[in-house]
Structures are given as C-alpha cells and as structure tokens.
Amino acid sequence: MTELHNPVRVERHAAAAIITLDRGGALNALTPAMLSTLDQSYRSFGRDSNLYVVVLKSADPKAFCAGGDVRALSKLARADLPAARAALRAEYGLNWLHECFSKPTLAWMDGVVMGSGAGVTAYATHRVAGPRYRFAMPETAIGFFPDVGMAHAFARLPHSIGLYLALTGHVIERADAYALGLLTHTLDEPAFLEVEAALKDAWPIDQVLDARHRDPGTPPLMAHAEVIAECFGAPTVEQIMEQLSLVRGDSEAFAAKALSSLRKASPLALKVTLRHVRDAAALDLRQTLEADYRLGCMFLAAADFHEGVRAALVDKDGAPHWTPASLADVTRQMVDDCFATLPGAELNLPLRQEMQAMRV
C-alpha cells in the first residue's frame, strides 16, 4: 500500500486492485506524477496472474476527477515546452494502455468527471456511475479542445450529440450518459460497496454489476435530440450558431444556452474541435490519440490555452481575450496548421497486437 499522503493510493485486496484518487482540495485534478503512478500500476497489474480486476475510484465525494491540472500544464508549457509536450505524450499513452488492458477494469464515478478524468475512465471495460455523476468536456472554454481520445467517442454518438458536447462543454448527468453508452451501469453507493467486496473474491464482474444495476431514468437530453441533430449537423460553427438562433418552442431555452456557450468559447478551439470530431469518425482510437497529440502540441504553444486558463483559473475574471477574437478571423489555413504533422516528433502508439505482446 502506498502512503496515505500520496494522491494515488494503490491497494491490493485478494483478487482486486483498488486504486483511489485522493488529491484533496483539487477535485483530483491529475498531475503528471499521478498519471505516471497509474501507468506503472496498470502495467504491473497486467502481468499479475493472480489479479482478476482493477477498480478505479475517488476518495472525494464531490468529484471523481475534474480533469488534468491545466493551470500547472500552462505554467510548465511557458517555462519548458518540451516537458509539457512530454506530459501530453505520457497521458495519451496511458489512455491507450487503458484501452488495451487485458483484465476487467471498473471505473466507479460518483461526482464530476471532466477532461482527463474522462481519459482514465472512458476505456474501462465497466464504466459505473453513482447518483452524483456529472460528465463534461469543457475544453473549448479554456482555449483547448476535447482530447484524451474523446473525439473518437463523440464522433460515434447519435444525433450529432457528440459535437454538441464537444463544442459547448455542457454537463450531462448519468441518465443521458447511460443512454449514450458512455456508461455501462448505474448504481447507488451501497450497491457499489457490495460490488467491490464481491470483486475482491473474484466474483464475475458482469454478473455482480448486472444484478445491482438500476435504470437511471429518462434521459433529459433526448428531448432535444432533433434540435441538436439539425443545428449541430450544420457544416460550420457559424452555421451551427445561426441554426441555434432560429430555434423556437420547447427547445428555445436549450438552444439559447448552447449559443451562449459557443459565443464565449475560443473561436480557434471551436473550429479545430468541429473538424477533429468529424475527422475522428474515420479514425480508430489509436489514430485519434495520435491526432490529439498534434493538436495538443499546437495549443500548448498558442495564446488561447494560456489565456483561457488565466481567465478561468488564475485571475478568474471570466473575460478571456481570444486570438483570433472572432470566428470570422479564424482562417482555414489556421485550422489546417493545427493538424499538421510533427516531423520527427509524432506520437506513434504501439498497435493493439504489440500492446498485447507486452502483456499489459
């Protein structure tokens, strides 16, 4: 067992490894050191023939993980850009490790799941939400883009809902996430404690979870599915916003809220995100993560990410000055440049078969 002050506690209980995120006061915002601990732990567990399952959970009742520590990442990028790029490389490598991991994995999410928190849970074989679960990828609001492979998932959601979530960064709760397939089960906390106890004794995970799953109810987002499809299916961000401005009736307030979020976000991040999610429809997850790295390297060196972090988390004035300042000023060439390859510096993740040969 690691020491209690460690923000990632790793414990072994018979057939189960229990990993607890415990960065108190920071909503478990993931640091490079925390991600490194996760990477090393999963690689070790993959080779442990006596281990049946890995459970990832949080000690904080408010949040599973509110994302990566973007404030620290911004500071690092300004001081040492290669080190910041290395941090992204390591994180996306961990996401791919989770996808290729050879044993059952259970992510217990009872609280906020955002950004990097999605990256360490989205590829678990069993994604389980408690009643306080809230999911979002709000990166465009800080001059970044939905990374950690989430463009791959968003590209495959129905009714252009993935683009809606990616561009607006809006929060959904567990009924919507379950209906969209982002979750496999929903439980109440007492039931999860029963699940954890059973897994320590190597009871079959599907049987244990299925017996305790409870329907989370009607997904509220689906009431707006037709409007989302019509608006977010438009070819450009400008046309999406125009369509939203025309919505009337029962979805008018919903559309107005989405439009307000788009108006506040980084124009460059919006246009890059739109293309990234649409491109990801033709990519597998490994390729999506490699594209994430190209984009991430560009944003670390650009003004908007640092300005977005300043406005949201440093000065907290909520008034970022984006560069360019408007959608009209974001040219096609600017967007193309964000997707340009990095000669000699690409992220080249191993093939799935190569990961399996490593016994992870």
C-alpha positions as CSV (number, residue, x, y, z in Angstrom):
1,M,0.0,0.0,0.0
2,T,1.2,3.5,-0.7
3,E,1.5,6.1,1.9
4,L,-1.7,8.0,2.8
5,H,-0.4,11.3,1.6
6,N,0.0,10.0,-1.9
7,P,-2.7,11.4,-4.2
8,V,-3.0,8.0,-5.8
9,R,-3.5,5.2,-3.3
10,V,-2.9,1.7,-4.7
11,E,-4.1,-1.3,-2.6
12,R,-4.3,-5.0,-3.3
13,H,-7.2,-6.9,-1.8
14,A,-7.1,-10.6,-2.8
15,A,-8.2,-10.7,-6.5
16,A,-8.8,-7.0,-6.9
17,A,-6.5,-4.0,-7.1
18,I,-8.2,-0.8,-5.8
19,I,-6.8,2.5,-7.0
20,T,-8.1,5.6,-5.2
21,L,-7.6,9.1,-6.4
22,D,-7.1,11.3,-3.3
23,R,-5.9,14.7,-4.2
24,G,-7.9,16.6,-1.6
25,G,-8.8,20.2,-2.3
26,A,-8.1,19.9,-6.0
27,L,-11.1,17.7,-7.1
28,N,-8.5,15.1,-8.0
29,A,-7.0,17.1,-10.9
30,L,-4.5,14.8,-12.4
31,T,-0.8,15.8,-12.3
32,P,1.9,14.1,-14.4
33,A,3.1,12.3,-11.3
34,M,-0.4,10.9,-10.7
35,L,-0.7,9.7,-14.3
36,S,2.7,8.1,-14.0
37,T,1.6,6.1,-10.9
38,L,-1.5,4.9,-12.8
39,D,0.6,3.9,-15.8
40,Q,3.1,1.9,-13.7
41,S,0.4,0.3,-11.7
42,Y,-1.6,-0.9,-14.7
43,R,1.5,-2.3,-16.4
44,S,2.3,-4.2,-13.2
45,F,-1.3,-5.5,-12.8
46,G,-1.3,-6.7,-16.4
47,R,1.4,-9.2,-15.6
48,D,-0.1,-10.4,-12.3
49,S,-1.7,-13.8,-12.9
50,N,-3.4,-13.7,-9.5
51,L,-5.2,-10.4,-10.2
52,Y,-8.7,-10.5,-11.6
53,V,-9.9,-6.9,-11.7
54,V,-8.7,-3.3,-11.3
55,V,-11.1,-0.8,-9.6
56,L,-10.5,2.9,-10.0
57,K,-12.4,5.3,-7.7
58,S,-12.2,8.6,-5.8
59,A,-11.9,9.5,-2.2
60,D,-13.7,12.8,-2.8
61,P,-17.5,12.7,-2.7
62,K,-17.7,15.8,-4.9
63,A,-15.6,14.6,-7.8
64,F,-14.2,11.6,-9.4
65,C,-11.8,13.8,-11.3
66,A,-12.3,17.4,-12.6
67,G,-9.7,16.9,-15.3
68,G,-6.0,17.5,-15.6
69,D,-4.1,20.2,-13.7
70,V,-4.3,22.6,-16.6
71,R,-3.0,25.5,-14.6
72,A,0.2,23.6,-13.9
73,L,0.3,22.5,-17.5
74,S,0.1,26.0,-18.8
75,K,2.8,27.1,-16.4
76,L,5.0,24.2,-17.5
77,A,4.5,24.9,-21.2
78,R,5.5,28.5,-20.8
79,A,8.7,27.5,-19.0
80,D,9.6,24.3,-20.7
81,L,7.5,23.5,-23.8
82,P,9.2,20.1,-24.5
83,A,8.4,19.0,-20.9
84,A,4.8,20.0,-21.4
85,R,4.6,18.0,-24.7
86,A,6.1,15.0,-22.9
87,A,3.3,15.2,-20.3
88,L,0.7,15.0,-23.1
89,R,2.6,12.2,-24.7
90,A,2.6,10.2,-21.4
91,E,-1.1,10.9,-20.8
92,Y,-2.3,9.8,-24.2
93,G,-0.1,6.7,-23.9
94,L,-1.9,5.9,-20.6
95,N,-5.3,6.3,-22.4
96,W,-4.2,3.8,-25.0
97,L,-2.9,1.5,-22.3
98,H,-6.3,1.5,-20.6
99,E,-8.0,0.7,-23.9
100,C,-5.6,-2.3,-24.5
101,F,-5.5,-3.5,-20.9
102,S,-6.0,-7.3,-20.6
103,K,-8.1,-7.6,-17.5
104,P,-11.5,-6.3,-16.4
105,T,-11.5,-2.7,-15.2
106,L,-14.2,-0.9,-13.3
107,A,-14.3,2.9,-13.0
108,W,-16.6,4.0,-10.2
109,M,-17.6,7.6,-10.9
110,D,-19.8,9.3,-8.3
111,G,-19.2,13.0,-8.9
112,V,-17.7,15.3,-11.5
113,V,-15.9,13.6,-14.5
114,M,-14.2,16.0,-16.8
115,G,-11.3,16.3,-19.2
116,S,-8.5,13.9,-18.1
117,G,-11.0,12.3,-15.7
118,A,-12.8,11.0,-18.8
119,G,-9.5,9.8,-20.2
120,V,-8.8,7.5,-17.3
121,T,-12.4,6.1,-17.3
122,A,-13.7,6.1,-20.8
123,Y,-11.7,2.9,-21.8
124,A,-12.6,0.9,-18.7
125,T,-14.5,-2.3,-19.5
126,H,-17.1,-1.3,-16.9
127,R,-18.0,2.3,-16.5
128,V,-20.2,2.7,-13.5
129,A,-21.9,5.9,-12.3
130,G,-23.3,6.9,-8.9
131,P,-26.1,9.4,-8.3
132,R,-23.8,12.4,-8.2
133,Y,-22.1,11.7,-11.6
134,R,-21.7,14.7,-13.9
135,F,-19.8,14.5,-17.1
136,A,-18.4,17.2,-19.4
137,M,-15.5,18.0,-21.7
138,P,-15.4,21.9,-21.3
139,E,-12.1,22.5,-23.1
140,T,-13.2,25.0,-25.7
141,A,-14.0,27.4,-22.8
142,I,-10.3,27.5,-21.9
143,G,-8.9,27.7,-25.4
144,F,-8.2,23.9,-25.8
145,F,-10.0,21.0,-27.4
146,P,-11.6,17.8,-26.2
147,D,-8.6,15.4,-26.1
148,V,-7.8,12.1,-24.4
149,G,-9.4,10.3,-27.3
150,M,-12.9,11.6,-26.6
151,A,-13.3,12.8,-30.2
152,H,-13.5,9.1,-31.1
153,A,-16.4,8.6,-28.8
154,F,-18.1,11.8,-29.7
155,A,-17.9,11.1,-33.4
156,R,-20.0,8.0,-32.8
157,L,-22.8,9.4,-30.7
158,P,-26.2,9.8,-32.4
159,H,-28.0,13.0,-33.5
160,S,-24.7,15.0,-33.5
161,I,-24.8,14.9,-29.7
162,G,-21.1,14.3,-29.6
163,L,-20.5,17.6,-31.4
164,Y,-22.9,19.4,-29.1
165,L,-21.0,18.1,-26.1
166,A,-17.6,18.8,-27.6
167,L,-18.3,22.3,-28.7
168,T,-20.4,23.6,-25.8
169,G,-18.8,21.7,-23.0
170,H,-22.2,21.3,-21.3
171,V,-22.7,18.9,-18.4
172,I,-24.8,15.8,-18.6
173,E,-25.8,13.5,-15.8
174,R,-26.0,9.8,-15.6
175,A,-29.3,9.1,-17.4
176,D,-28.0,10.8,-20.5
177,A,-24.5,9.3,-20.3
178,Y,-26.1,5.8,-19.9
179,A,-28.4,6.3,-22.8
180,L,-25.5,7.4,-24.9
181,G,-23.3,4.4,-24.0
182,L,-20.8,6.4,-22.1
183,L,-21.7,4.3,-19.0
184,T,-22.3,0.6,-18.7
185,H,-24.1,0.6,-15.4
186,T,-25.6,3.0,-12.8
187,L,-25.6,2.1,-9.1
188,D,-26.2,3.7,-5.8
189,E,-23.3,3.9,-3.4
190,P,-24.3,1.0,-1.1
191,A,-24.6,-1.3,-4.1
192,F,-21.1,-0.3,-5.2
193,L,-19.7,-1.3,-1.8
194,E,-21.3,-4.7,-2.3
195,V,-19.7,-4.9,-5.8
196,E,-16.3,-4.0,-4.5
197,A,-16.5,-6.7,-1.8
198,A,-17.6,-9.3,-4.4
199,L,-14.8,-8.5,-6.8
200,K,-12.2,-8.9,-4.1
201,D,-13.4,-12.5,-4.0
202,A,-13.2,-12.7,-7.8
203,W,-16.9,-13.0,-8.5
204,P,-17.7,-12.5,-12.2
205,I,-17.9,-8.8,-12.7
206,D,-20.7,-8.8,-15.3
207,Q,-22.9,-10.9,-13.0
208,V,-22.2,-8.7,-10.0
209,L,-22.9,-5.4,-11.7
210,D,-25.9,-6.6,-13.7
211,A,-27.6,-7.8,-10.5
212,R,-27.3,-4.3,-8.9
213,H,-27.8,-2.0,-11.9
214,R,-30.7,0.3,-11.6
215,D,-32.3,2.2,-14.5
216,P,-31.3,5.9,-14.2
217,G,-34.5,7.1,-15.6
218,T,-35.5,9.2,-18.7
219,P,-32.5,10.9,-20.3
220,P,-33.5,14.6,-20.5
221,L,-31.1,15.5,-23.4
222,M,-33.1,13.2,-25.7
223,A,-36.0,15.7,-25.6
224,H,-33.7,18.0,-27.7
225,A,-32.2,15.3,-29.9
226,E,-34.0,16.6,-33.1
227,V,-32.8,20.2,-32.5
228,I,-29.3,19.0,-31.7
229,A,-29.2,17.0,-34.9
230,E,-30.5,19.9,-37.0
231,C,-28.2,22.5,-35.5
232,F,-25.0,20.6,-34.8
233,G,-25.2,18.8,-38.1
234,A,-24.6,22.1,-39.9
235,P,-21.3,22.3,-41.8
236,T,-19.6,25.1,-39.9
237,V,-19.5,26.6,-36.5
238,E,-21.0,29.8,-37.9
239,Q,-23.9,27.9,-39.4
240,I,-24.4,25.9,-36.2
241,M,-24.8,29.2,-34.3
242,E,-27.2,30.6,-36.9
243,Q,-29.3,27.5,-36.6
244,L,-29.4,27.7,-32.8
245,S,-30.5,31.3,-33.0
246,L,-33.6,30.3,-35.0
247,V,-34.8,27.6,-32.6
248,R,-38.2,28.3,-31.1
249,G,-40.7,26.3,-29.0
250,D,-39.8,23.8,-26.3
251,S,-36.1,23.8,-27.1
252,E,-35.6,27.5,-27.4
253,A,-34.1,28.0,-23.9
254,F,-31.9,24.9,-24.5
255,A,-30.7,26.3,-27.8
256,A,-30.1,29.8,-26.3
257,K,-27.9,28.3,-23.6
258,A,-25.8,26.4,-26.2
259,L,-25.5,29.5,-28.3
260,S,-24.3,31.5,-25.3
261,S,-21.6,28.9,-24.5
262,L,-20.3,29.0,-28.1
263,R,-20.1,32.7,-28.1
264,K,-17.9,32.6,-25.0
265,A,-15.5,29.9,-26.2
266,S,-12.3,30.3,-28.1
267,P,-13.1,30.7,-31.8
268,L,-10.0,28.8,-32.9
269,A,-10.7,26.0,-30.4
270,L,-14.3,25.7,-31.8
271,K,-13.2,25.4,-35.4
272,V,-10.5,22.9,-34.5
273,T,-12.9,20.8,-32.4
274,L,-15.5,20.7,-35.1
275,R,-13.0,19.3,-37.6
276,H,-11.4,17.0,-35.1
277,V,-14.6,15.3,-34.1
278,R,-15.7,14.9,-37.7
279,D,-12.3,13.5,-38.7
280,A,-12.4,11.1,-35.8
281,A,-15.4,9.3,-37.4
282,A,-12.9,7.7,-39.9
283,L,-10.2,7.0,-37.3
284,D,-9.7,4.4,-34.7
285,L,-8.9,5.3,-31.1
286,R,-5.1,4.9,-31.5
287,Q,-5.2,7.3,-34.5
288,T,-7.4,9.7,-32.6
289,L,-5.0,9.9,-29.7
290,E,-2.1,10.5,-32.1
291,A,-4.1,13.4,-33.7
292,D,-4.8,14.6,-30.1
293,Y,-1.0,14.9,-29.6
294,R,-0.5,17.0,-32.8
295,L,-3.3,19.3,-31.7
296,G,-2.2,19.4,-28.1
297,C,1.4,20.4,-29.1
298,M,0.0,23.3,-31.2
299,F,-2.3,24.5,-28.4
300,L,0.4,24.4,-25.8
301,A,2.4,26.9,-28.0
302,A,-0.6,29.1,-28.8
303,A,-2.0,32.0,-27.0
304,D,-5.6,30.9,-26.4
305,F,-4.9,28.0,-24.0
306,H,-2.8,30.2,-21.6
307,E,-5.3,33.0,-21.9
308,G,-8.2,30.6,-21.2
309,V,-6.5,29.2,-18.1
310,R,-5.7,32.7,-16.9
311,A,-9.3,33.9,-17.2
312,A,-10.9,30.8,-15.7
313,L,-8.4,29.6,-13.1
314,V,-5.7,32.3,-12.3
315,D,-7.3,35.7,-12.4
316,K,-10.8,34.2,-12.5
317,D,-12.2,37.3,-14.3
318,G,-14.1,35.2,-16.8
319,A,-13.1,37.5,-19.6
320,P,-10.6,35.8,-21.9
321,H,-9.2,37.7,-24.9
322,W,-9.1,35.2,-27.7
323,T,-6.6,35.2,-30.6
324,P,-8.2,35.4,-33.2
325,A,-11.0,37.3,-31.5
326,S,-13.8,36.1,-33.8
327,L,-14.9,33.1,-35.8
328,A,-14.6,35.2,-39.0
329,D,-10.9,35.8,-38.3
330,V,-10.1,32.1,-38.0
331,T,-9.0,31.1,-41.5
332,R,-9.0,27.6,-43.0
333,Q,-5.2,27.8,-43.1
334,M,-5.0,28.4,-39.3
335,V,-7.1,25.3,-38.7
336,D,-5.1,23.3,-41.2
337,D,-1.9,24.3,-39.4
338,C,-3.2,22.9,-36.2
339,F,-3.5,19.4,-37.8
340,A,-0.1,19.5,-39.5
341,T,2.2,16.5,-38.8
342,L,5.2,16.9,-36.5
343,P,8.2,15.7,-38.4
344,G,10.4,13.5,-36.2
345,A,8.2,14.2,-33.2
346,E,4.9,12.4,-33.8
347,L,3.3,10.3,-31.1
348,N,3.5,6.7,-32.5
349,L,1.5,4.5,-30.2
350,P,2.0,0.7,-30.5
351,L,-0.5,-1.3,-32.4
352,R,-3.0,-3.2,-30.2
353,Q,-1.3,-6.5,-31.1
354,E,2.0,-5.0,-29.9
355,M,0.4,-3.9,-26.6
356,Q,-1.0,-7.4,-26.1
357,A,2.5,-8.9,-26.7
358,M,3.8,-6.6,-23.9
359,R,1.3,-8.4,-21.5
360,V,-0.3,-5.2,-20.3
